């Protein structure tokens, strides 16, 4: 039997609470995203997923 797919709206930091140039999904600076992180964070936000960050940055948001 197939399990139902559940989507959750990710907790997105409001624009007013985010520093300029930061990702809406993980709150890391976009300049610190490698190509995989850009794709992952964009898909997370657009798909409404709730999943852990894959950014390779040591900064925390």
Backbone as CSV, one residue per row, in Angstrom:
resi,resn,N_x,N_y,N_z,CA_x,CA_y,CA_z,C_x,C_y,C_z
1,UNK,0.849,-1.181,0.000,0.000,0.000,0.000,0.892,1.241,0.000
2,UNK,0.574,2.184,-0.848,1.342,3.421,-0.927,1.006,4.341,0.239
3,UNK,2.037,4.979,0.741,1.831,5.965,1.804,1.429,7.281,1.175
4,UNK,0.513,8.008,1.785,0.124,9.310,1.239,1.277,10.305,1.382
5,UNK,1.410,11.175,0.403,2.435,12.215,0.442,1.876,13.393,1.207
6,UNK,2.619,13.821,2.197,2.196,14.960,3.004,3.149,16.117,2.760
7,UNK,2.616,17.249,2.453,3.433,18.448,2.290,3.146,19.403,3.426
8,UNK,4.191,20.007,3.898,4.076,20.993,4.960,4.618,22.311,4.448
9,UNK,4.011,23.380,4.850,4.523,24.688,4.479,5.750,24.958,5.337
10,UNK,6.898,25.228,4.700,8.097,25.474,5.493,7.973,26.758,6.288
11,UNK,8.669,26.800,7.399,8.682,28.015,8.190,9.579,29.001,7.488
12,UNK,8.997,30.001,6.899,9.741,30.982,6.135,9.895,32.225,6.976
13,UNK,11.114,32.756,6.997,11.370,33.978,7.746,10.749,35.140,6.999
14,UNK,9.951,35.934,7.689,9.301,37.082,7.061,10.355,38.038,6.526
15,UNK,10.060,38.668,5.402,11.018,39.572,4.759,11.481,40.670,5.713
16,UNK,10.599,41.165,6.557,10.962,42.226,7.497,11.947,41.733,8.550
17,UNK,11.954,40.427,8.833,12.833,39.857,9.850,14.120,39.292,9.263
18,UNK,14.282,39.360,7.962,15.417,38.769,7.270,16.364,39.858,6.802
19,UNK,17.650,39.578,6.871,18.631,40.512,6.322,18.512,40.504,4.806
20,UNK,18.776,41.633,4.160,18.718,41.663,2.694,19.677,40.640,2.087
21,UNK,19.227,39.963,1.038,20.075,38.995,0.353,20.130,37.628,0.995
22,UNK,19.192,37.343,1.896,19.176,36.028,2.534,18.058,35.160,1.963
23,UNK,18.272,33.876,2.050,17.330,32.881,1.556,16.080,32.841,2.425
24,UNK,14.920,32.723,1.793,13.662,32.638,2.538,13.478,31.291,3.230
25,UNK,14.176,30.277,2.766,14.015,28.928,3.304,14.902,28.680,4.509
26,UNK,16.187,29.015,4.397,17.133,28.662,5.463,17.749,29.868,6.159
27,UNK,17.503,31.055,5.664,18.021,32.310,6.216,19.526,32.486,6.073
28,UNK,20.191,31.667,5.276,21.610,31.884,4.980,21.714,32.896,3.845
29,UNK,22.815,33.628,3.764,22.989,34.559,2.637,22.996,33.794,1.310
30,UNK,22.303,34.345,0.302,22.282,33.700,-1.012,23.691,33.571,-1.576
31,UNK,24.566,34.504,-1.244,25.935,34.456,-1.764,26.713,33.249,-1.241
32,UNK,26.257,32.637,-0.165,26.919,31.454,0.400,26.342,30.146,-0.144
33,UNK,25.330,30.213,-0.979,24.714,29.011,-1.539,25.518,28.516,-2.731
34,UNK,25.833,27.219,-2.732,26.416,26.610,-3.929,25.254,26.221,-4.846
35,UNK,25.517,25.766,-6.068,24.408,25.447,-6.992,23.403,24.430,-6.436
36,UNK,23.874,23.446,-5.703,22.954,22.452,-5.125,22.069,23.090,-4.057
37,UNK,22.652,23.938,-3.230,21.874,24.608,-2.181,20.830,25.542,-2.780
38,UNK,21.189,26.261,-3.841,20.226,27.147,-4.517,19.047,26.323,-5.015
39,UNK,19.334,25.227,-5.687,18.266,24.376,-6.228,17.408,23.787,-5.108
40,UNK,18.054,23.291,-4.052,17.348,22.669,-2.938,16.445,23.674,-2.220
41,UNK,16.995,24.840,-1.887,16.203,25.841,-1.164,15.053,26.375,-2.016
42,UNK,15.308,26.569,-3.304,14.254,27.036,-4.201,13.137,25.997,-4.307
43,UNK,13.503,24.735,-4.457,12.499,23.663,-4.533,11.751,23.509,-3.217
44,UNK,12.451,23.672,-2.101,11.809,23.577,-0.784,10.739,24.644,-0.642
45,UNK,11.076,25.858,-1.001,10.123,26.966,-0.891,8.965,26.804,-1.880
46,UNK,9.272,26.539,-3.137,8.229,26.427,-4.169,7.346,25.203,-3.991
47,UNK,7.899,24.130,-3.446,7.136,22.903,-3.273,6.385,22.820,-1.962
48,UNK,6.646,23.764,-1.058,5.955,23.747,0.232,6.451,22.646,1.146
49,UNK,7.717,22.231,0.958,8.266,21.161,1.785,8.839,21.707,3.086
50,UNK,8.925,20.851,4.052,9.578,21.174,5.318,10.702,20.166,5.481
51,UNK,11.927,20.622,5.269,13.060,19.716,5.367,14.295,20.481,5.813
52,UNK,15.283,19.752,6.251,16.493,20.353,6.805,17.307,21.045,5.736
53,UNK,18.153,21.938,6.160,19.029,22.712,5.306,20.170,21.835,4.776
54,UNK,20.589,22.070,3.534,21.730,21.360,2.961,22.884,22.310,2.649
55,UNK,22.761,23.541,3.075,23.798,24.534,2.794,25.117,24.099,3.416
56,UNK,26.199,24.378,2.697,27.512,24.009,3.195,28.170,25.128,3.997
57,UNK,27.422,26.174,4.271,27.953,27.317,5.025,28.027,27.002,6.513
58,UNK,28.925,27.670,7.211,29.020,27.493,8.662,28.201,28.550,9.392
59,UNK,27.703,29.545,8.641,26.876,30.577,9.258,25.510,30.005,9.567
60,UNK,24.891,30.487,10.611,23.538,30.028,10.954,22.577,31.184,10.797
61,UNK,21.345,30.841,10.507,20.360,31.875,10.281,19.408,32.032,11.419
